[in-house]
């Protein structure tokens, strides 16, 4: 997950270095970042919106086990998500 005012493309140069056989990576743009729709500042709480986006993706794909990789805002969101949903 990308950092504040960044986008999923920030991992383009890192992923080829860490990819392993049969590994799948999904990088999304958080709401209001990158190529996602813009969000009105008055309705935007980055940490909450990003956690909701992350949870939506997890439920959409039906994942019950996954690894989180993030930096800056993405690392914070991943850390909090893992604490809130430790299972």
N, CA, C and O atoms as a GROMACS GRO file, in nm:
protein
  348
    1UNK      N    1   0.085  -0.117   0.000
    1UNK     CA    2   0.000   0.000   0.000
    1UNK      C    3   0.089   0.124   0.000
    1UNK      O    4   0.190   0.130   0.070
    2UNK      N    5   0.050   0.220  -0.080
    2UNK     CA    6   0.134   0.337  -0.103
    2UNK      C    7   0.125   0.440   0.010
    2UNK      O    8   0.043   0.429   0.101
    3UNK      N    9   0.210   0.539   0.000
    3UNK     CA   10   0.217   0.644   0.101
    3UNK      C   11   0.124   0.761   0.071
    3UNK      O   12   0.051   0.761  -0.028
    4UNK      N   13   0.130   0.858   0.159
    4UNK     CA   14   0.047   0.978   0.150
    4UNK      C   15   0.077   1.053   0.021
    4UNK      O   16   0.193   1.073  -0.014
    5UNK      N   17  -0.028   1.096  -0.050
    5UNK     CA   18  -0.019   1.169  -0.176
    5UNK      C   19   0.067   1.097  -0.279
    5UNK      O   20   0.132   1.160  -0.362
    6UNK      N   21   0.065   0.965  -0.273
    6UNK     CA   22   0.142   0.881  -0.364
    6UNK      C   23   0.042   0.794  -0.440
    6UNK      O   24  -0.079   0.819  -0.432
    7UNK      N   25   0.089   0.695  -0.511
    7UNK     CA   26  -0.001   0.603  -0.579
    7UNK      C   27   0.063   0.466  -0.590
    7UNK      O   28   0.180   0.447  -0.556
    8UNK      N   29  -0.014   0.370  -0.638
    8UNK     CA   30   0.032   0.231  -0.644
    8UNK      C   31   0.156   0.215  -0.732
    8UNK      O   32   0.231   0.119  -0.715
    9UNK      N   33   0.179   0.307  -0.824
    9UNK     CA   34   0.296   0.301  -0.911
    9UNK      C   35   0.428   0.316  -0.838
    9UNK      O   36   0.534   0.292  -0.895
   10UNK      N   37   0.422   0.356  -0.711
   10UNK     CA   38   0.547   0.374  -0.636
   10UNK      C   39   0.619   0.241  -0.612
   10UNK      O   40   0.736   0.241  -0.573
   11UNK      N   41   0.550   0.129  -0.636
   11UNK     CA   42   0.612  -0.002  -0.617
   11UNK      C   43   0.664  -0.062  -0.748
   11UNK      O   44   0.716  -0.174  -0.747
   12UNK      N   45   0.652   0.010  -0.858
   12UNK     CA   46   0.692  -0.044  -0.988
   12UNK      C   47   0.837  -0.092  -0.993
   12UNK      O   48   0.867  -0.193  -1.055
   13UNK      N   49   0.927  -0.020  -0.928
   13UNK     CA   50   1.068  -0.061  -0.934
   13UNK      C   51   1.104  -0.162  -0.825
   13UNK      O   52   1.202  -0.236  -0.840
   14UNK      N   53   1.029  -0.166  -0.716
   14UNK     CA   54   1.057  -0.259  -0.607
   14UNK      C   55   1.006  -0.400  -0.635
   14UNK      O   56   1.076  -0.498  -0.608
   15UNK      N   57   0.887  -0.412  -0.690
   15UNK     CA   58   0.826  -0.543  -0.707
   15UNK      C   59   0.910  -0.643  -0.786
   15UNK      O   60   0.918  -0.759  -0.746
   16UNK      N   61   0.974  -0.604  -0.896
   16UNK     CA   62   1.057  -0.702  -0.968
   16UNK      C   63   1.170  -0.758  -0.882
   16UNK      O   64   1.218  -0.869  -0.908
   17UNK      N   65   1.212  -0.685  -0.781
   17UNK     CA   66   1.322  -0.730  -0.695
   17UNK      C   67   1.276  -0.827  -0.586
   17UNK      O   68   1.358  -0.903  -0.534
   18UNK      N   69   1.149  -0.825  -0.551
   18UNK     CA   70   1.102  -0.910  -0.440
   18UNK      C   71   1.006  -1.020  -0.483
   18UNK      O   72   0.969  -1.105  -0.402
   19UNK      N   73   0.966  -1.020  -0.610
   19UNK     CA   74   0.871  -1.120  -0.658
   19UNK      C   75   0.931  -1.260  -0.652
   19UNK      O   76   1.049  -1.280  -0.679
   20UNK      N   77   0.846  -1.356  -0.616
   20UNK     CA   78   0.884  -1.498  -0.612
   20UNK      C   79   0.786  -1.575  -0.699
   20UNK      O   80   0.677  -1.526  -0.728
   21UNK      N   81   0.825  -1.697  -0.741
   21UNK     CA   82   0.732  -1.777  -0.822
   21UNK      C   83   0.598  -1.795  -0.750
   21UNK      O   84   0.593  -1.812  -0.629
   22UNK      N   85   0.491  -1.792  -0.827
   22UNK     CA   86   0.353  -1.810  -0.778
   22UNK      C   87   0.308  -1.699  -0.683
   22UNK      O   88   0.209  -1.716  -0.612
   23UNK      N   89   0.380  -1.589  -0.680
   23UNK     CA   90   0.340  -1.475  -0.597
   23UNK      C   91   0.252  -1.382  -0.680
   23UNK      O   92   0.284  -1.350  -0.794
   24UNK      N   93   0.143  -1.339  -0.621
   24UNK     CA   94   0.054  -1.243  -0.685
   24UNK      C   95   0.054  -1.116  -0.601
   24UNK      O   96   0.047  -1.121  -0.479
   25UNK      N   97   0.061  -1.002  -0.668
   25UNK     CA   98   0.060  -0.873  -0.599
   25UNK      C   99  -0.055  -0.790  -0.653
   25UNK      O  100  -0.076  -0.784  -0.774
   26UNK      N  101  -0.127  -0.728  -0.564
   26UNK     CA  102  -0.232  -0.634  -0.601
   26UNK      C  103  -0.199  -0.501  -0.535
   26UNK      O  104  -0.191  -0.492  -0.412
   27UNK      N  105  -0.179  -0.399  -0.615
   27UNK     CA  106  -0.152  -0.264  -0.564
   27UNK      C  107  -0.267  -0.175  -0.610
   27UNK      O  108  -0.294  -0.164  -0.729
   28UNK      N  109  -0.333  -0.113  -0.515
   28UNK     CA  110  -0.446  -0.025  -0.547
   28UNK      C  111  -0.411   0.119  -0.509
   28UNK      O  112  -0.324   0.143  -0.425
   29UNK      N  113  -0.479   0.211  -0.572
   29UNK     CA  114  -0.470   0.351  -0.531
   29UNK      C  115  -0.577   0.374  -0.425
   29UNK      O  116  -0.694   0.343  -0.446
   30UNK      N  117  -0.536   0.429  -0.312
   30UNK     CA  118  -0.632   0.460  -0.207
   30UNK      C  119  -0.726   0.570  -0.256
   30UNK      O  120  -0.692   0.643  -0.349
   31UNK      N  121  -0.844   0.584  -0.196
   31UNK     CA  122  -0.938   0.689  -0.234
   31UNK      C  123  -0.871   0.827  -0.232
   31UNK      O  124  -0.806   0.864  -0.134
   32UNK      N  125  -0.888   0.901  -0.340
   32UNK     CA  126  -0.832   1.035  -0.349
   32UNK      C  127  -0.686   1.039  -0.388
   32UNK      O  128  -0.626   1.146  -0.391
   33UNK      N  129  -0.626   0.925  -0.420
   33UNK     CA  130  -0.485   0.916  -0.458
   33UNK      C  131  -0.474   0.855  -0.598
   33UNK      O  132  -0.564   0.783  -0.642
   34UNK      N  133  -0.365   0.883  -0.666
   34UNK     CA  134  -0.337   0.820  -0.795
   34UNK      C  135  -0.450   0.837  -0.894
   34UNK      O  136  -0.496   0.948  -0.920
   35UNK      N  137  -0.495   0.725  -0.950
   35UNK     CA  138  -0.600   0.728  -1.051
   35UNK      C  139  -0.739   0.704  -0.994
   35UNK      O  140  -0.835   0.687  -1.070
   36UNK      N  141  -0.753   0.702  -0.863
   36UNK     CA  142  -0.885   0.683  -0.804
   36UNK      C  143  -0.963   0.814  -0.808
   36UNK      O  144  -0.907   0.921  -0.835
   37UNK      N  145  -1.091   0.805  -0.783
   37UNK     CA  146  -1.175   0.924  -0.780
   37UNK      C  147  -1.132   1.016  -0.667
   37UNK      O  148  -1.088   0.970  -0.561
   38UNK      N  149  -1.144   1.145  -0.691
   38UNK     CA  150  -1.110   1.241  -0.586
   38UNK      C  151  -1.218   1.240  -0.479
   38UNK      O  152  -1.334   1.208  -0.505
   39UNK      N  153  -1.177   1.277  -0.359
   39UNK     CA  154  -1.268   1.278  -0.245
   39UNK      C  155  -1.269   1.421  -0.190
   39UNK      O  156  -1.164   1.483  -0.176
   40UNK      N  157  -1.388   1.471  -0.160
   40UNK     CA  158  -1.397   1.605  -0.102
   40UNK      C  159  -1.324   1.609   0.032
   40UNK      O  160  -1.348   1.522   0.116
   41UNK      N  161  -1.236   1.707   0.053
   41UNK     CA  162  -1.157   1.711   0.177
   41UNK      C  163  -1.242   1.708   0.304
   41UNK      O  164  -1.198   1.653   0.405
   42UNK      N  165  -1.360   1.766   0.301
   42UNK     CA  166  -1.443   1.771   0.421
   42UNK      C  167  -1.492   1.631   0.460
   42UNK      O  168  -1.525   1.609   0.576
   43UNK      N  169  -1.496   1.538   0.366
   43UNK     CA  170  -1.543   1.402   0.393
   43UNK      C  171  -1.430   1.300   0.402
   43UNK      O  172  -1.456   1.180   0.406
   44UNK      N  173  -1.309   1.346   0.406
   44UNK     CA  174  -1.196   1.254   0.393
   44UNK      C  175  -1.117   1.241   0.522
   44UNK      O  176  -1.063   1.340   0.573
   45UNK      N  177  -1.109   1.121   0.574
   45UNK     CA  178  -1.020   1.087   0.684
   45UNK      C  179  -0.933   0.976   0.629
   45UNK      O  180  -0.979   0.862   0.618
   46UNK      N  181  -0.808   1.006   0.596
   46UNK     CA  182  -0.722   0.914   0.522
   46UNK      C  183  -0.716   0.776   0.584
   46UNK      O  184  -0.732   0.676   0.514
   47UNK      N  185  -0.693   0.768   0.713
   47UNK     CA  186  -0.675   0.638   0.775
   47UNK      C  187  -0.802   0.553   0.768
   47UNK      O  188  -0.796   0.434   0.737
   48UNK      N  189  -0.916   0.613   0.796
   48UNK     CA  190  -1.043   0.541   0.792
   48UNK      C  191  -1.078   0.503   0.649
   48UNK      O  192  -1.114   0.388   0.622
   49UNK      N  193  -1.069   0.598   0.556
   49UNK     CA  194  -1.103   0.571   0.416
   49UNK      C  195  -1.015   0.462   0.358
   49UNK      O  196  -1.063   0.376   0.284
   50UNK      N  197  -0.888   0.464   0.389
   50UNK     CA  198  -0.795   0.364   0.336
   50UNK      C  199  -0.821   0.227   0.397
   50UNK      O  200  -0.812   0.126   0.327
   51UNK      N  201  -0.853   0.222   0.526
   51UNK     CA  202  -0.887   0.094   0.588
   51UNK      C  203  -1.015   0.036   0.527
   51UNK      O  204  -1.024  -0.084   0.504
   52UNK      N  205  -1.113   0.121   0.500
   52UNK     CA  206  -1.237   0.075   0.437
   52UNK      C  207  -1.210   0.024   0.297
   52UNK      O  208  -1.266  -0.078   0.255
   53UNK      N  209  -1.124   0.094   0.223
   53UNK     CA  210  -1.088   0.049   0.088
   53UNK      C  211  -1.017  -0.085   0.095
   53UNK      O  212  -1.046  -0.175   0.016
   54UNK      N  213  -0.924  -0.098   0.188
   54UNK     CA  214  -0.851  -0.223   0.205
   54UNK      C  215  -0.947  -0.336   0.239
   54UNK      O  216  -0.937  -0.445   0.182
   55UNK      N  217  -1.038  -0.313   0.331
   55UNK     CA  218  -1.134  -0.416   0.370
   55UNK      C  219  -1.225  -0.454   0.254
   55UNK      O  220  -1.259  -0.572   0.238
   56UNK      N  221  -1.263  -0.358   0.172
   56UNK     CA  222  -1.346  -0.387   0.055
   56UNK      C  223  -1.274  -0.478  -0.043
   56UNK      O  224  -1.333  -0.572  -0.096
   57UNK      N  225  -1.146  -0.451  -0.067
   57UNK     CA  226  -1.068  -0.535  -0.158
   57UNK      C  227  -1.053  -0.677  -0.102
   57UNK      O  228  -1.069  -0.774  -0.175
   58UNK      N  229  -1.024  -0.687   0.027
   58UNK     CA  230  -1.007  -0.818   0.091
   58UNK      C  231  -1.135  -0.900   0.080
   58UNK      O  232  -1.132  -1.019   0.049
   59UNK      N  233  -1.247  -0.836   0.107
   59UNK     CA  234  -1.375  -0.908   0.098
   59UNK      C  235  -1.410  -0.941  -0.046
   59UNK      O  236  -1.463  -1.049  -0.074
   60UNK      N  237  -1.380  -0.850  -0.138
   60UNK     CA  238  -1.410  -0.874  -0.280
   60UNK      C  239  -1.337  -0.998  -0.331
   60UNK      O  240  -1.396  -1.079  -0.403
   61UNK      N  241  -1.211  -1.013  -0.295
   61UNK     CA  242  -1.132  -1.127  -0.341
   61UNK      C  243  -1.148  -1.250  -0.252
   61UNK      O  244  -1.098  -1.358  -0.286
   62UNK      N  245  -1.215  -1.236  -0.139
   62UNK     CA  246  -1.237  -1.349  -0.050
   62UNK      C  247  -1.110  -1.400   0.017
   62UNK      O  248  -1.100  -1.519   0.048
   63UNK      N  249  -1.015  -1.312   0.039
   63UNK     CA  250  -0.888  -1.352   0.100
   63UNK      C  251  -0.907  -1.382   0.249
   63UNK      O  252  -0.973  -1.306   0.320
   64UNK      N  253  -0.850  -1.491   0.295
   64UNK     CA  254  -0.847  -1.518   0.438
   64UNK      C  255  -0.704  -1.515   0.489
   64UNK      O  256  -0.680  -1.520   0.610
   65UNK      N  257  -0.608  -1.509   0.397
   65UNK     CA  258  -0.467  -1.498   0.434
   65UNK      C  259  -0.396  -1.414   0.327
   65UNK      O  260  -0.412  -1.438   0.208
   66UNK      N  261  -0.319  -1.316   0.371
   66UNK     CA  262  -0.249  -1.229   0.278
   66UNK      C  263  -0.136  -1.158   0.352
   66UNK      O  264  -0.132  -1.157   0.475
   67UNK      N  265  -0.046  -1.101   0.276
   67UNK     CA  266   0.064  -1.024   0.332
   67UNK      C  267   0.044  -0.877   0.296
   67UNK      O  268   0.005  -0.845   0.184
   68UNK      N  269   0.072  -0.791   0.390
   68UNK     CA  270   0.059  -0.647   0.368
   68UNK      C  271   0.198  -0.587   0.351
   68UNK      O  272   0.287  -0.611   0.432
   69UNK      N  273   0.217  -0.511   0.246
   69UNK     CA  274   0.341  -0.436   0.224
   69UNK      C  275   0.302  -0.291   0.205
   69UNK      O  276   0.221  -0.258   0.118
   70UNK      N  277   0.358  -0.204   0.285
   70UNK     CA  278   0.322  -0.063   0.273
   70UNK      C  279   0.432   0.028   0.322
   70UNK      O  280   0.522  -0.014   0.396
   71UNK      N  281   0.425   0.153   0.280
   71UNK     CA  282   0.516   0.254   0.332
   71UNK      C  283   0.436   0.379   0.365
   71UNK      O  284   0.333   0.406   0.304
   72UNK      N  285   0.484   0.454   0.462
   72UNK     CA  286   0.420   0.578   0.503
   72UNK      C  287   0.274   0.551   0.540
   72UNK      O  288   0.248   0.470   0.629
   73UNK      N  289   0.181   0.617   0.476
   73UNK     CA  290   0.039   0.598   0.505
   73UNK      C  291  -0.001   0.452   0.490
   73UNK      O  292  -0.078   0.400   0.572
   74UNK      N  293   0.048   0.384   0.388
   74UNK     CA  294   0.015   0.244   0.366
   74UNK      C  295   0.061   0.154   0.479
   74UNK      O  296  -0.008   0.059   0.516
   75UNK      N  297   0.178   0.184   0.535
   75UNK     CA  298   0.228   0.106   0.649
   75UNK      C  299   0.142   0.129   0.772
   75UNK      O  300   0.113   0.035   0.846
   76UNK      N  301   0.102   0.252   0.795
   76UNK     CA  302   0.015   0.284   0.909
   76UNK      C  303  -0.118   0.212   0.895
   76UNK      O  304  -0.166   0.149   0.990
   77UNK      N  305  -0.178   0.220   0.777
   77UNK     CA  306  -0.307   0.155   0.753
   77UNK      C  307  -0.295   0.004   0.771
   77UNK      O  308  -0.381  -0.058   0.833
   78UNK      N  309  -0.189  -0.055   0.717
   78UNK     CA  310  -0.168  -0.199   0.732
   78UNK      C  311  -0.148  -0.240   0.876
   78UNK      O  312  -0.202  -0.341   0.920
   79UNK      N  313  -0.072  -0.162   0.950
   79UNK     CA  314  -0.047  -0.189   1.091
   79UNK      C  315  -0.176  -0.182   1.172
   79UNK      O  316  -0.204  -0.271   1.253
   80UNK      N  317  -0.254  -0.077   1.151
   80UNK     CA  318  -0.380  -0.060   1.224
   80UNK      C  319  -0.477  -0.169   1.184
   80UNK      O  320  -0.545  -0.226   1.270
   81UNK      N  321  -0.486  -0.201   1.053
   81UNK     CA  322  -0.577  -0.305   1.006
   81UNK      C  323  -0.544  -0.438   1.074
   81UNK      O  324  -0.634  -0.508   1.120
   82UNK      N  325  -0.417  -0.473   1.078
   82UNK     CA  326  -0.374  -0.599   1.141
   82UNK      C  327  -0.408  -0.600   1.291
   82UNK      O  328  -0.438  -0.706   1.347
   83UNK      N  329  -0.405  -0.484   1.354
   83UNK     CA  330  -0.440  -0.476   1.496
   83UNK      C  331  -0.590  -0.487   1.519
   83UNK      O  332  -0.635  -0.549   1.616
   84UNK      N  333  -0.668  -0.427   1.430
   84UNK     CA  334  -0.813  -0.429   1.444
   84UNK      C  335  -0.871  -0.564   1.403
   84UNK      O  336  -0.968  -0.611   1.462
   85UNK      N  337  -0.810  -0.627   1.301
   85UNK     CA  338  -0.857  -0.757   1.250
   85UNK      C  339  -0.742  -0.858   1.257
   85UNK      O  340  -0.692  -0.899   1.153
   86UNK      N  341  -0.700  -0.898   1.377
   86UNK     CA  342  -0.583  -0.986   1.391
   86UNK      C  343  -0.600  -1.124   1.330
   86UNK      O  344  -0.502  -1.193   1.302
   87UNK      N  345  -0.724  -1.166   1.311
   87UNK     CA  346  -0.746  -1.299   1.253
   87UNK      C  347  -0.709  -1.300   1.106
   87UNK      O  348  -0.721  -1.404   1.040
   0.00000   0.00000   0.00000
